[in-house]
Amino acid sequence: MKYIVILGDGMADEPLAQLGGKTPLEYAKTPNMDRMAQNGACGMLRTIPDGFEAGSDIANMSILGYAPELYYTGRGPLEALSMGIDLDAHDVAYRCNLVTVDNGIMTDFSAGHISSPEGAELFSSLGQRIPGVVFRPGVSYRNLIVVHDGKGAISTPPHDIVGENIANYLPKGPDAGLLLRCMEKSHEIFFEHPVNYARQKLGKPLATQIWPWSGGHKPAFPSFETKYHKKGGVISAVDLLKGIARCAGMEVITVPGATGYLDTDYDAKGRYALEAIKHLDFLYLHIEAPDEAGHLGNVEEKIRAIESVDSVIGMILEEFDGVLAVLPDHPTPIRVKTHTRDPVPFVIMGKGKDATEQYSEQAARSGGFGMKNAVDFLDFLFS
């Protein structure tokens, strides 16, 4: 038997007045998700264990069966592994956004979803400016810094503080002084950088500084194949997911045109998924776009992203003869523009049938599979 999990990042939401009291998932046209509900069974999944923040790192680790309380050290080291950075035992890797701060207010956690070439040019300009710190450009606004002999810091994800004064959320703890120097230096260098000059002329948001967060040391996972006796793979445009996959010894399948944003090539993701499952036992197909729309508070884009996820599901259903599951990792409600801890709906086709007629948050609450914990999800799926 072969298995595919399609993860619509942040797809779950809350009822919205502008949608007549429906959630974006209920409002969107999702014939393929509904087909799965009608021919399969639904349930609800707790993806964020007690004591952890509602991050994609925590949720996706949990869904793949890696208990965060045992294996999580931070988001930064997972992304470092995805980027091919070999961390020493005493290195601390931090995820590092390019952000827009205006008069002390975090106005954009992504610097207007800056392009990868622009982001790399800005981030590389920091070079060797701070001794003991390595700056590594990533994709778009998502970058990385590595602190040698780091001790860690308490930090806040920038997407959680849009509209807030950053003075209340600056790093604290052993590495805080060094991180603050990095942030100040980036503001100084970016102020007159040619990339920002060009963006200003075009009326685009400026990348005013860096924002380091979620640092940690290199984690150690048991391999996916040892854990489940299945050969697994991951498709994602997001370094975090690739890092989790590499930690677990899973195959990372790169899809041309996959951006990790609303303009990703959905058809290519579907095609590559169908090709990959021919030699894999399990595939985790991650689609970031609904989460990005949720962070933007853009309900129209979120609906479009969900409908695009549904089109990928349709491609898979046409050719895949195995067990197919669809779920979000966490809600990213339009109202709050960030992740919440609420359980998420899941649907599985190929593992029994219940009376559910539609895939949605409300419908899944009465699904035949009931409420489950994410760390048990794959054991349940494979049983």
C-alpha positions in Angstrom: 0.0 0.0 0.0 1.1 3.5 -0.8 0.2 6.7 1.1 0.1 10.4 0.3 -0.5 13.2 2.8 -1.4 16.6 1.3 -0.7 19.4 3.8 -2.5 22.7 3.1 -0.5 24.9 5.4 -2.7 27.1 7.6 -5.8 26.1 5.6 -8.1 26.0 8.6 -9.8 29.2 9.8 -12.7 30.7 11.7 -16.2 31.7 10.4 -16.1 35.1 8.8 -19.0 37.6 8.5 -17.9 38.7 5.0 -18.4 35.0 3.9 -21.8 34.7 5.5 -20.6 33.0 8.6 -18.5 30.4 6.6 -14.8 29.7 6.9 -12.7 30.1 3.8 -12.5 26.3 3.6 -16.3 26.1 3.7 -16.7 29.0 1.2 -14.2 27.8 -1.3 -15.1 25.5 -4.2 -13.5 22.3 -3.1 -15.1 19.4 -5.1 -12.2 17.1 -4.6 -11.9 17.5 -0.9 -15.6 17.0 -0.6 -15.3 13.9 -2.8 -12.8 12.5 -0.4 -15.1 13.2 2.6 -18.0 11.5 0.8 -16.0 8.5 0.0 -13.8 8.4 3.1 -13.9 9.6 6.7 -13.0 12.7 8.7 -11.7 13.6 12.1 -9.9 16.3 14.1 -6.2 16.5 14.9 -4.4 18.2 17.8 -1.2 19.3 16.1 0.3 21.5 18.8 1.3 19.8 22.1 0.8 21.6 25.4 3.7 23.9 26.2 4.6 24.7 22.6 3.7 27.6 20.4 1.6 27.1 17.3 4.4 27.0 14.8 4.7 25.1 11.5 7.8 23.4 12.8 6.0 22.0 15.8 2.9 21.0 13.9 4.7 19.3 11.0 7.1 17.4 13.2 4.1 16.2 15.2 2.2 15.1 12.2 5.2 13.1 11.0 5.3 11.4 14.4 8.4 13.2 15.9 7.3 14.4 19.3 8.6 17.9 19.8 9.3 17.4 23.5 11.8 14.8 22.4 13.3 16.2 19.2 12.7 19.9 18.8 15.6 22.3 19.4 14.4 25.3 17.2 13.3 26.2 13.7 16.7 27.6 12.7 18.7 24.4 12.8 16.0 22.6 10.7 16.3 25.2 8.0 20.1 25.1 8.3 20.1 21.4 7.5 17.8 22.1 4.5 20.4 24.6 3.2 23.2 22.1 3.5 24.9 23.8 6.5 26.7 21.3 8.7 26.3 22.7 12.2 28.9 22.0 14.9 27.7 20.8 18.3 28.1 24.3 19.7 26.6 26.3 16.8 23.2 27.9 17.2 21.2 28.5 14.0 18.5 31.2 13.9 15.9 31.6 11.2 16.3 35.2 10.1 13.6 37.2 8.2 14.1 40.3 6.1 11.4 42.6 7.5 10.0 46.1 7.2 10.0 48.2 10.4 8.6 51.7 10.2 9.0 54.0 13.2 9.5 51.1 15.4 6.4 49.2 14.2 6.7 45.8 12.4 4.7 46.5 9.2 5.7 43.5 7.1 7.3 40.3 8.2 8.5 39.5 4.7 9.6 42.9 3.3 6.9 42.7 0.7 7.8 39.1 -0.1 11.1 40.3 -1.4 12.5 38.3 -4.3 15.2 35.7 -3.7 17.8 37.6 -5.8 17.1 40.9 -3.9 17.0 39.1 -0.6 20.3 37.3 -1.2 22.0 40.6 -2.3 20.9 42.3 0.9 21.7 39.5 3.2 25.1 38.8 1.6 26.0 42.4 2.2 26.2 41.7 5.9 29.1 39.4 5.1 31.8 39.2 7.8 30.5 42.4 9.6 29.9 40.6 12.9 32.6 38.3 14.2 31.4 34.8 15.2 28.3 35.1 13.0 27.7 33.5 9.6 25.0 35.0 7.4 23.4 32.6 4.9 20.9 33.8 2.3 17.9 31.6 1.7 14.6 31.9 -0.3 12.9 35.3 -0.5 12.7 36.8 3.0 13.7 33.5 4.7 17.3 33.5 5.6 19.6 32.1 8.3 22.3 33.1 10.7 24.6 30.8 12.6 26.2 31.9 15.9 29.4 29.9 16.8 29.5 28.9 20.4 25.9 30.2 20.8 23.9 29.8 23.9 20.4 30.6 22.6 17.9 33.4 23.0 14.2 34.0 23.7 12.7 35.4 20.4 9.4 36.1 18.7 8.4 35.2 15.2 7.9 38.4 13.2 4.7 37.2 11.6 3.2 37.2 15.1 3.8 40.9 15.8 2.7 42.7 12.6 1.4 46.1 13.6 3.2 45.9 17.0 6.1 48.0 18.4 9.2 45.8 18.1 10.7 47.2 21.3 8.4 44.8 23.2 9.7 41.8 21.4 13.5 42.2 21.0 15.6 39.1 21.7 16.4 38.3 25.3 18.8 35.8 26.8 22.5 34.8 26.4 22.8 35.5 22.6 20.6 38.7 22.8 23.4 41.2 22.7 25.0 39.7 19.7 21.7 39.4 17.9 20.8 43.0 18.6 24.2 44.1 17.1 23.4 42.1 14.0 20.0 43.8 13.7 21.5 47.2 14.2 24.2 46.6 11.6 21.6 45.3 9.1 19.6 48.5 9.6 22.7 50.6 9.0 23.7 48.7 5.8 20.3 48.3 4.3 19.4 52.0 4.7 21.3 53.1 1.6 21.5 49.7 -0.2 20.9 49.7 -4.0 18.3 47.0 -3.6 16.2 49.2 -1.3 16.8 52.2 -3.5 15.4 50.3 -6.5 12.4 49.0 -4.4 11.6 52.5 -3.2 11.5 53.8 -6.7 9.0 51.1 -7.6 6.9 51.8 -4.5 7.7 48.4 -2.9 8.2 47.8 0.8 11.8 48.2 1.9 13.8 45.5 3.8 14.8 47.7 6.6 16.6 45.1 8.8 16.9 41.5 9.8 14.9 39.7 12.5 16.4 36.6 14.0 14.2 34.0 15.8 13.8 30.4 16.8 17.4 29.5 17.3 18.7 26.1 18.4 21.4 23.4 18.2 21.4 20.6 15.7 18.7 18.0 16.4 18.9 14.2 16.1 15.8 12.3 14.7 15.4 8.6 14.3 15.0 7.9 10.6 11.6 7.8 9.0 12.3 4.4 7.5 13.5 2.9 10.8 10.4 4.4 12.6 7.8 3.3 10.1 9.5 0.7 7.8 8.5 2.8 4.8 10.5 4.8 2.3 9.3 8.4 2.7 9.7 11.6 0.7 8.7 15.3 1.1 7.8 17.9 -1.5 7.9 21.5 -0.2 9.3 24.9 -1.3 9.9 25.8 2.4 13.3 25.2 4.0 11.7 24.2 7.2 10.0 21.2 5.7 13.0 20.2 3.8 15.1 20.4 7.0 12.6 18.1 8.9 12.8 15.7 5.9 16.6 15.6 6.0 16.7 15.1 9.7 14.4 12.1 9.2 16.4 10.7 6.3 13.5 11.2 3.9 13.9 12.0 0.2 13.6 15.7 -0.6 12.0 16.2 -4.1 12.6 19.6 -5.7 9.9 20.9 -7.9 10.7 23.7 -10.4 8.3 26.6 -10.0 7.5 25.8 -6.4 7.9 29.1 -4.6 6.4 28.6 -1.1 4.1 31.5 -1.9 0.7 32.2 -3.7 2.3 32.1 -7.1 3.6 28.5 -6.7 3.2 26.1 -9.6 0.5 23.8 -8.2 0.3 21.6 -11.3 4.0 20.9 -11.1 3.6 19.9 -7.5 0.9 17.4 -8.4 2.9 16.0 -11.3 6.0 15.5 -9.3 4.0 14.0 -6.5 2.6 11.3 -8.8 6.0 10.6 -10.2 7.6 10.4 -6.7 5.1 8.0 -5.2 6.1 5.4 -7.9 9.3 4.7 -6.0 8.2 5.8 -2.5 5.9 4.2 0.0 4.9 7.5 1.6 4.8 11.1 0.3 4.2 14.3 2.3 3.1 17.0 -0.1 3.3 20.4 1.6 1.6 23.5 0.1 2.4 26.8 1.8 0.1 29.3 0.0 -3.0 29.2 2.3 -0.8 30.1 5.3 0.8 33.0 3.4 -2.7 34.4 2.6 -3.8 34.0 6.2 -0.7 36.0 7.5 -1.6 38.7 5.0 -5.2 38.7 6.2 -6.4 38.4 2.6 -9.5 36.3 2.5 -9.8 36.4 -1.3 -6.3 35.0 -1.7 -6.9 32.4 0.9 -9.9 31.1 -0.9 -8.0 31.0 -4.1 -5.1 29.2 -2.4 -7.5 26.6 -1.0 -9.1 26.1 -4.4 -5.6 25.6 -5.9 -4.8 23.0 -3.3 -8.1 21.3 -4.3 -7.0 21.2 -7.9 -3.8 19.4 -6.9 -5.9 16.9 -4.9 -8.0 16.4 -8.1 -4.8 15.5 -10.1 -3.8 13.0 -7.4 -7.2 11.4 -7.2 -7.2 10.8 -11.0 -4.1 8.6 -10.9 -3.3 7.5 -7.4 -4.6 4.1 -6.1 -3.7 4.2 -2.4 -4.5 5.9 0.9 -4.8 9.7 0.6 -5.1 12.1 3.5 -5.6 15.9 3.5 -5.2 18.3 6.4 -3.7 21.6 7.5 -0.9 21.8 10.0 -2.6 24.5 12.1 -5.2 27.3 11.5 -4.0 30.7 10.3 -7.1 32.7 10.7 -7.7 35.8 8.7 -8.9 37.6 11.8 -5.6 37.3 13.7 -3.2 36.9 10.8 -1.1 34.3 12.7 -1.2 30.6 13.8 -3.6 29.3 16.5 -3.6 26.2 18.5 -7.0 24.9 17.6 -7.3 21.3 16.3 -7.5 20.9 12.5 -9.8 18.9 10.3 -8.5 15.9 8.4 -10.0 13.6 5.8 -8.7 10.2 4.7 -9.8 8.3 1.6 -9.0 4.6 1.5 -9.4 3.8 5.2 -13.1 3.4 5.9 -16.1 5.6 5.4 -18.4 7.7 7.6 -21.4 9.9 7.0 -19.5 13.1 6.3 -20.5 14.9 3.1 -18.1 17.8 3.1 -14.6 18.5 4.2 -14.5 21.5 6.5 -13.8 22.4 10.1 -17.4 22.0 11.2 -18.1 18.8 9.3 -14.9 17.1 10.5 -15.9 17.6 14.2 -18.6 14.9 13.8 -16.4 12.7 11.6 -16.0 9.0 12.3 -12.4 9.2 13.2 -13.0 11.5 16.2 -10.2 13.5 17.9 -6.6 12.4 17.6 -3.1 13.6 18.6 -0.8 14.4 15.7 2.1 12.3 16.9 -0.1 9.3 16.5 -1.4 10.2 13.0 0.9 8.3 10.8 0.7 5.2 13.0 -3.1 5.4 12.6 -2.8 6.0 8.9 -0.5 3.1 8.3 -2.4 0.7 10.6 
